[in-house]
Amino acid sequence: MGTPLDEETTLYTLSFADDQIVIAQDVDDLNYITHKLVEEYAKWGLEVNIQKTQYLCIGGVQGLQIPGIKNIGGWSSQRIDTRKEGGRRAISMLNGVLWDKNISKENKKRIYNTIVKSIVTYSSEVWPIKAKTEKMLMVTEMDFWRRSAGRSIIERIRNERIREIMGVKSNIVNDIRTKQLIWFGHVQRMPDNRIPKKIFKWTPQGRRRRGRPRKSWREGVDKEMRDTGLDEELWRDRAEWRLEIGRRRRTF
C-alpha cells in the first residue's frame, strides 16, 4: 500500500484545503484505498463527489472499479497540450483586443503576462520539456505577438522582427526554464525530512519499459545549468541563486 519514499516514509495521501490525493503503486491498491476512503467519509456524513473525482495512471491507462471516475491521462505531454490549448483559446477570445491599434504595446504585454502566459505556464516548474514541446510553446506565443503587432502570418515576417516591433526580449521557453531553476533551488534548500525533498530524491522501483527513456525534468534542469554556466551549488544562498538566474536570463 502507498509509495515508499525511504525506510521511514510511505506516501499514502496528500491533503489540501478542499481536495485529497490518494497514492498507490497499482490499480488494485488504488481501488481498495478509494473504497475505504469513501466508506470512512460516509461514517462522518460526508460524501465524495464522484463526478468531480479524477484519477491519473502514470505510464499507462488502467480503470478504477468505481463508476463515474474519469481518467485524465498520465503522460506529462498530455497535460502540457491542455495548457497550450487553453492559451490558444484565450488568444482567440482576445483577438479583437490584440488587433486594436489604439491599445498600446505595453498594455498588450500586460495582457500576455497576466492572462495568456499564466494559463500556458501553469505548473510548468515541473515539466520535462522536449524540443517538440519548446517549438509548440513558441508557436503559441508568436501567435499572440503577431496579432498584437498587426502582422498576418501570410506576410512571412520573421519572428525576430515581430519581437523587435513589440519590444519583446525574452520568450516563453526561457521563462519556464527560469521558473524551473527557481523551483530547483527552493526544493534543494528544504530540510531533508520535507516530503517534496524526499520525492525529489526518490528513485522509482521496478523495471523500466523497453526503449529510449523519456527526458526527465532533472536532465532538463542540469542541461540548462551547463549551457548557461550556472554553478549548481549557488542554490544554497537564495539571494545569490536568484541573482545569477536573472543574469543568465539577460544573456538571451
KEKE-3310 file (N, C-alpha, C; in steps of 0.2 Angstrom, whole numbers, plus 5000, padded with zeros to 4 digits):
npx = (5004:5002:5016:5033:5045:5057:5065:5059:5047:5032:5021:5004:4993:4989:4984:4974:4967:4953:4953:4959:4972:4975:4987:4994:5003:4998:4983:4975:4978:4974:4960:4956:4960:4953:4939:4939:4941:4930:4920:4924:4922:4908:4904:4906:4896:4899:4901:4909:4912:4909:4908:4917:4928:4944:4956:4974:4985:5001:5011:5003:4986:4973:4959:4948:4938:4926:4911:4910:4921:4934:4947:4962:4973:4991:5003:5015:5015:5002:4996:5003:4999:4986:4987:4992:4982:4973:4979:4978:4965:4962:4969:4962:4950:4954:4956:4951:4955:4969:4972:4968:4974:4973:4976:4990:5007:5013:5002:4997:5007:5005:4993:4997:5006:4998:4987:4988:5001:5001:4991:4996:5008:5006:5010:5022:5034:5038:5038:5045:5054:5054:5062:5052:5041:5045:5045:5032:5027:5033:5027:5014:5015:5021:5010:5002:5010:5011:4998:4996:5006:5000:5002:5000:5002:5004:5011:5024:5034:5048:5051:5060:5059:5046:5046:5055:5047:5037:5045:5049:5060:5063:5057:5044:5049:5061:5057:5050:5061:5067:5058:5059:5072:5072:5063:5070:5081:5073:5068:5079:5085:5076:5073:5079:5069:5057:5043:5042:5056:5060:5053:5059:5072:5068:5069:5061:5054:5056:5056:5061:5052:5055:5065:5070:5072:5061:5065:5070:5064:5074:5085:5083:5085:5098:5105:5102:5108:5122:5123:5122:5132:5129:5132:5129:5129:5126:5113:5112:5113:5100:5097:5108:5107:5095:5099:5109:5102:5094:5104:5108:5097:5097:5106:5100)
npy = (4994:5011:5022:5019:5031:5031:5022:5026:5033:5032:5036:5039:5048:5064:5079:5094:5110:5109:5097:5080:5069:5052:5040:5026:5011:5002:4997:4989:4992:5005:5005:4998:5007:5019:5014:5012:5024:5031:5024:5028:5042:5042:5038:5049:5057:5063:5065:5059:5068:5060:5064:5074:5068:5062:5052:5047:5038:5034:5032:5024:5017:5012:5005:5011:5003:5010:5017:5032:5039:5048:5045:5055:5054:5050:5055:5068:5076:5076:5084:5096:5099:5102:5114:5122:5122:5129:5141:5145:5146:5157:5167:5167:5172:5185:5191:5203:5213:5212:5215:5228:5244:5255:5251:5251:5244:5241:5238:5227:5218:5217:5211:5199:5193:5192:5185:5176:5170:5166:5156:5146:5142:5137:5127:5124:5123:5110:5103:5091:5096:5094:5095:5096:5100:5113:5120:5120:5128:5140:5143:5145:5156:5166:5167:5176:5187:5191:5194:5205:5214:5217:5210:5198:5181:5177:5187:5183:5188:5187:5179:5186:5199:5202:5202:5212:5223:5223:5225:5214:5204:5192:5175:5162:5149:5152:5158:5148:5139:5148:5148:5135:5133:5141:5134:5122:5127:5130:5118:5111:5118:5114:5106:5089:5081:5085:5082:5085:5086:5073:5067:5072:5067:5053:5037:5028:5012:4995:4988:4997:5002:4995:5002:5019:5030:5043:5060:5067:5078:5083:5081:5091:5102:5101:5102:5115:5122:5119:5124:5137:5140:5140:5139:5125:5124:5136:5137:5136:5148:5159:5172:5174:5164:5167:5179:5176:5168:5178:5185:5176:5175:5188:5186:5180)
npz = (5000:4996:4992:4995:5001:5007:5020:5031:5027:5020:5007:5007:5005:5000:5007:5004:5004:5000:4994:4991:4988:4983:4984:4976:4971:4962:4952:4959:4973:4973:4970:4982:4992:4989:4990:5004:5008:5004:5011:5024:5025:5023:5036:5043:5039:5027:5009:4995:4980:4966:4953:4951:4954:4949:4941:4939:4929:4929:4915:4908:4905:4916:4923:4936:4947:4950:4946:4936:4939:4931:4920:4918:4911:4910:4905:4904:4893:4888:4898:4896:4883:4886:4893:4883:4873:4881:4882:4868:4866:4874:4867:4855:4860:4864:4852:4845:4853:4853:4839:4839:4836:4844:4857:4867:4865:4877:4886:4879:4882:4895:4896:4890:4899:4911:4907:4896:4896:4910:4909:4900:4906:4918:4932:4926:4932:4934:4923:4911:4897:4880:4864:4854:4862:4866:4853:4851:4861:4858:4846:4849:4858:4848:4840:4848:4848:4835:4831:4840:4835:4823:4812:4799:4797:4784:4779:4781:4789:4799:4815:4824:4819:4822:4836:4839:4834:4844:4855:4863:4873:4880:4880:4880:4883:4889:4900:4907:4909:4918:4929:4933:4937:4948:4956:4958:4966:4977:4982:4984:4995:5005:5021:5024:5029:5024:5013:4999:4997:4999:4989:4978:4979:4977:4969:4957:4959:4952:4935:4921:4906:4890:4877:4872:4886:4892:4892:4907:4920:4928:4920:4911:4919:4923:4911:4907:4917:4914:4900:4902:4911:4925:4942:4951:4965:4970:4974:4988:4993:4994:4989:4981:4971:4965:4959:4950:4942:4936:4929:4920:4912:4906:4896:4885)
capx = (5000:5006:5023:5038:5050:5063:5064:5054:5041:5027:5016:4998:4989:4991:4978:4974:4961:4947:4954:4963:4975:4976:4993:4995:5008:4995:4976:4971:4978:4970:4953:4955:4961:4947:4933:4939:4941:4923:4916:4926:4919:4901:4903:4905:4891:4902:4900:4914:4908:4912:4908:4922:4934:4948:4962:4979:4989:5007:5014:4998:4979:4970:4952:4946:4931:4921:4908:4909:4928:4937:4954:4964:4979:4997:5009:5016:5014:4995:4995:5006:4994:4980:4989:4993:4975:4969:4982:4976:4958:4962:4971:4956:4945:4957:4958:4949:4959:4976:4972:4966:4979:4973:4979:4997:5011:5014:4996:4996:5012:5002:4988:5000:5009:4993:4982:4990:5007:4998:4987:5000:5014:5003:5013:5027:5040:5039:5038:5050:5052:5057:5062:5045:5037:5048:5043:5024:5025:5035:5022:5008:5017:5021:5003:5000:5014:5010:4992:4997:5009:4996:5005:4997:5007:5005:5016:5030:5039:5052:5049:5064:5056:5040:5049:5058:5041:5033:5049:5050:5066:5063:5052:5041:5053:5066:5053:5049:5067:5069:5054:5061:5078:5070:5060:5075:5084:5069:5067:5086:5086:5072:5076:5078:5063:5051:5040:5044:5063:5061:5051:5064:5077:5066:5070:5055:5057:5054:5060:5059:5050:5060:5065:5073:5069:5059:5069:5067:5064:5081:5090:5082:5087:5105:5107:5101:5114:5128:5123:5122:5137:5126:5135:5123:5130:5124:5106:5112:5111:5094:5098:5113:5104:5090:5103:5113:5097:5092:5109:5108:5091:5098:5110:5096)
capy = (5000:5018:5023:5021:5036:5029:5017:5029:5037:5029:5041:5036:5053:5071:5083:5101:5114:5106:5091:5075:5064:5046:5037:5019:5008:4998:4999:4985:4996:5011:5003:4997:5013:5023:5012:5013:5032:5033:5022:5032:5048:5041:5037:5056:5061:5066:5061:5060:5069:5056:5067:5078:5064:5060:5048:5048:5032:5036:5027:5019:5018:5007:5008:5011:5000:5015:5021:5039:5042:5049:5045:5061:5053:5050:5057:5075:5079:5077:5090:5102:5100:5105:5121:5125:5123:5134:5148:5147:5148:5164:5171:5168:5177:5192:5193:5210:5217:5212:5219:5235:5248:5260:5248:5251:5238:5240:5235:5221:5214:5216:5206:5192:5191:5191:5180:5170:5166:5162:5150:5141:5140:5135:5121:5122:5122:5103:5100:5089:5100:5091:5100:5097:5105:5120:5123:5120:5133:5146:5144:5148:5163:5170:5169:5181:5193:5193:5198:5211:5218:5219:5207:5192:5175:5176:5192:5180:5192:5183:5180:5191:5206:5203:5203:5219:5228:5223:5226:5208:5202:5185:5170:5158:5144:5154:5160:5142:5137:5152:5145:5128:5134:5144:5129:5118:5129:5130:5111:5109:5121:5112:5101:5083:5077:5088:5077:5087:5085:5066:5065:5075:5062:5047:5034:5023:5005:4991:4988:5002:4999:4994:5008:5025:5033:5050:5065:5069:5085:5084:5081:5097:5107:5100:5104:5122:5125:5118:5128:5144:5141:5142:5134:5122:5125:5143:5136:5136:5155:5160:5178:5174:5160:5171:5185:5173:5166:5184:5187:5171:5177:5194:5184:5178)
capz = (5000:4996:4989:5000:4998:5011:5025:5036:5025:5014:5005:5005:5003:5001:5009:5003:5008:4999:4989:4993:4983:4986:4980:4976:4966:4957:4952:4965:4979:4972:4971:4989:4996:4987:4993:5011:5009:5003:5017:5030:5024:5025:5043:5046:5035:5021:5003:4989:4974:4961:4946:4951:4955:4943:4943:4934:4929:4926:4911:4905:4906:4919:4925:4943:4948:4953:4940:4936:4940:4924:4919:4915:4907:4914:4902:4905:4887:4888:4902:4893:4877:4889:4894:4877:4871:4885:4879:4861:4866:4877:4862:4850:4863:4864:4845:4844:4858:4850:4833:4840:4836:4849:4863:4867:4866:4884:4888:4876:4885:4902:4894:4888:4905:4916:4905:4891:4899:4916:4908:4897:4910:4925:4934:4922:4936:4935:4916:4907:4891:4875:4859:4851:4867:4865:4847:4851:4865:4854:4841:4853:4860:4842:4838:4851:4847:4828:4831:4843:4830:4817:4806:4797:4796:4777:4777:4781:4793:4804:4822:4827:4818:4826:4843:4838:4834:4850:4861:4867:4873:4882:4877:4885:4885:4894:4906:4910:4912:4924:4935:4935:4941:4955:4960:4959:4972:4983:4984:4987:5002:5010:5026:5021:5031:5020:5008:4992:4996:4998:4982:4973:4979:4976:4963:4957:4959:4947:4929:4916:4900:4884:4873:4874:4891:4891:4895:4914:4922:4931:4915:4908:4923:4923:4904:4907:4921:4910:4895:4904:4916:4931:4947:4955:4972:4972:4977:4995:4995:4990:4985:4975:4966:4960:4956:4945:4937:4932:4925:4915:4908:4902:4891:4880)
cpx = (5004:5012:5028:5043:5057:5061:5059:5048:5038:5022:5010:4993:4991:4984:4979:4968:4955:4947:4959:4966:4977:4982:4994:5000:5004:4987:4972:4972:4974:4963:4952:4955:4955:4941:4933:4938:4933:4919:4918:4922:4912:4900:4902:4900:4893:4902:4905:4910:4912:4913:4914:4929:4938:4954:4967:4984:4995:5010:5009:4991:4976:4964:4951:4939:4926:4918:4908:4916:4931:4944:4957:4971:4986:5003:5009:5014:5007:4993:4997:5001:4988:4981:4989:4987:4972:4972:4979:4969:4958:4964:4966:4951:4947:4958:4957:4953:4966:4977:4971:4973:4979:4975:4986:5000:5012:5008:4995:5001:5009:4997:4991:5003:5004:4988:4985:4995:5005:4995:4992:5006:5012:5006:5019:5034:5042:5039:5044:5050:5057:5058:5055:5040:5039:5045:5035:5023:5027:5030:5016:5009:5018:5015:5000:5003:5012:5003:4992:5001:5006:4999:5002:5003:5008:5010:5023:5036:5042:5050:5053:5062:5050:5041:5051:5052:5038:5038:5050:5057:5067:5058:5050:5045:5058:5063:5052:5055:5069:5065:5056:5068:5077:5067:5065:5079:5080:5068:5074:5087:5081:5075:5075:5072:5057:5049:5042:5052:5064:5058:5056:5070:5075:5067:5065:5058:5054:5058:5057:5057:5056:5059:5069:5069:5067:5064:5066:5068:5071:5086:5090:5085:5095:5108:5107:5107:5121:5128:5124:5128:5135:5129:5130:5123:5128:5117:5106:5111:5105:5094:5103:5111:5100:5094:5106:5108:5095:5098:5109:5102:5093:5103:5106:5093)
cpy = (5006:5017:5024:5025:5034:5024:5020:5032:5033:5034:5038:5041:5060:5075:5091:5104:5110:5100:5086:5070:5058:5043:5030:5017:5004:4999:4995:4989:5002:5010:5002:5003:5018:5021:5013:5020:5034:5030:5026:5038:5047:5040:5044:5060:5065:5062:5063:5062:5066:5059:5072:5075:5062:5056:5048:5042:5034:5030:5022:5021:5012:5010:5007:5007:5004:5019:5028:5043:5043:5049:5052:5060:5054:5053:5065:5079:5080:5083:5096:5104:5104:5112:5125:5127:5129:5141:5150:5149:5156:5169:5173:5173:5184:5195:5200:5215:5218:5215:5226:5240:5254:5258:5248:5245:5236:5236:5228:5216:5212:5210:5199:5189:5189:5186:5174:5166:5162:5156:5144:5138:5138:5128:5119:5121:5114:5099:5097:5092:5097:5097:5101:5101:5112:5123:5124:5127:5140:5148:5148:5155:5168:5172:5175:5188:5196:5197:5205:5216:5220:5216:5200:5187:5175:5182:5189:5184:5187:5185:5185:5198:5207:5205:5210:5224:5228:5224:5220:5205:5194:5181:5166:5152:5146:5156:5154:5139:5141:5149:5139:5128:5137:5139:5124:5120:5129:5124:5109:5112:5119:5107:5094:5079:5080:5083:5079:5085:5077:5063:5066:5070:5055:5044:5028:5016:5001:4992:4993:4998:4999:5001:5014:5029:5040:5054:5067:5076:5087:5085:5088:5103:5107:5103:5112:5125:5124:5123:5135:5146:5143:5136:5131:5123:5131:5142:5137:5143:5158:5167:5178:5169:5163:5177:5182:5170:5172:5186:5182:5173:5183:5192:5181:5183)
cpz = (5000:4992:4994:4997:5001:5016:5031:5034:5019:5013:5003:5002:5004:5002:5007:5006:5007:4994:4993:4988:4986:4981:4981:4970:4961:4957:4957:4971:4979:4973:4978:4993:4995:4990:5000:5012:5009:5009:5023:5030:5026:5032:5046:5042:5029:5015:4998:4983:4968:4954:4945:4952:4949:4945:4937:4935:4926:4922:4908:4907:4909:4922:4932:4942:4951:4948:4941:4937:4933:4925:4915:4911:4911:4911:4903:4899:4886:4892:4899:4887:4880:4890:4888:4873:4874:4883:4873:4861:4869:4871:4857:4853:4863:4857:4843:4847:4855:4844:4833:4841:4841:4856:4862:4867:4873:4887:4885:4880:4892:4901:4893:4895:4910:4914:4901:4894:4906:4915:4905:4902:4917:4926:4930:4925:4935:4928:4913:4900:4886:4869:4855:4856:4866:4859:4848:4856:4862:4849:4844:4855:4854:4839:4841:4849:4839:4828:4834:4839:4824:4811:4805:4796:4789:4775:4777:4784:4798:4811:4825:4825:4822:4834:4844:4838:4841:4856:4866:4867:4875:4878:4882:4887:4890:4900:4910:4913:4918:4930:4937:4939:4948:4959:4962:4966:4978:4986:4987:4994:5007:5015:5023:5023:5028:5014:5001:4991:4995:4992:4977:4973:4977:4970:4963:4956:4954:4940:4924:4910:4894:4880:4876:4880:4889:4895:4902:4915:4925:4926:4911:4912:4923:4916:4904:4911:4917:4904:4896:4909:4923:4936:4951:4962:4975:4975:4984:4997:4991:4986:4979:4970:4962:4956:4950:4939:4933:4928:4919:4910:4904:4896:4885:4875)
residu = (MET:GLY:THR:PRO:LEU:ASP:GLU:GLU:THR:THR:LEU:TYR:THR:LEU:SER:PHE:ALA:ASP:ASP:GLN:ILE:VAL:ILE:ALA:GLN:ASP:VAL:ASP:ASP:LEU:ASN:TYR:ILE:THR:HIS:LYS:LEU:VAL:GLU:GLU:TYR:ALA:LYS:TRP:GLY:LEU:GLU:VAL:ASN:ILE:GLN:LYS:THR:GLN:TYR:LEU:CYS:ILE:GLY:GLY:VAL:GLN:GLY:LEU:GLN:ILE:PRO:GLY:ILE:LYS:ASN:ILE:GLY:GLY:TRP:SER:SER:GLN:ARG:ILE:ASP:THR:ARG:LYS:GLU:GLY:GLY:ARG:ARG:ALA:ILE:SER:MET:LEU:ASN:GLY:VAL:LEU:TRP:ASP:LYS:ASN:ILE:SER:LYS:GLU:ASN:LYS:LYS:ARG:ILE:TYR:ASN:THR:ILE:VAL:LYS:SER:ILE:VAL:THR:TYR:SER:SER:GLU:VAL:TRP:PRO:ILE:LYS:ALA:LYS:THR:GLU:LYS:MET:LEU:MET:VAL:THR:GLU:MET:ASP:PHE:TRP:ARG:ARG:SER:ALA:GLY:ARG:SER:ILE:ILE:GLU:ARG:ILE:ARG:ASN:GLU:ARG:ILE:ARG:GLU:ILE:MET:GLY:VAL:LYS:SER:ASN:ILE:VAL:ASN:ASP:ILE:ARG:THR:LYS:GLN:LEU:ILE:TRP:PHE:GLY:HIS:VAL:GLN:ARG:MET:PRO:ASP:ASN:ARG:ILE:PRO:LYS:LYS:ILE:PHE:LYS:TRP:THR:PRO:GLN:GLY:ARG:ARG:ARG:ARG:GLY:ARG:PRO:ARG:LYS:SER:TRP:ARG:GLU:GLY:VAL:ASP:LYS:GLU:MET:ARG:ASP:THR:GLY:LEU:ASP:GLU:GLU:LEU:TRP:ARG:ASP:ARG:ALA:GLU:TRP:ARG:LEU:GLU:ILE:GLY:ARG:ARG:ARG:ARG:THR:PHE)
# end
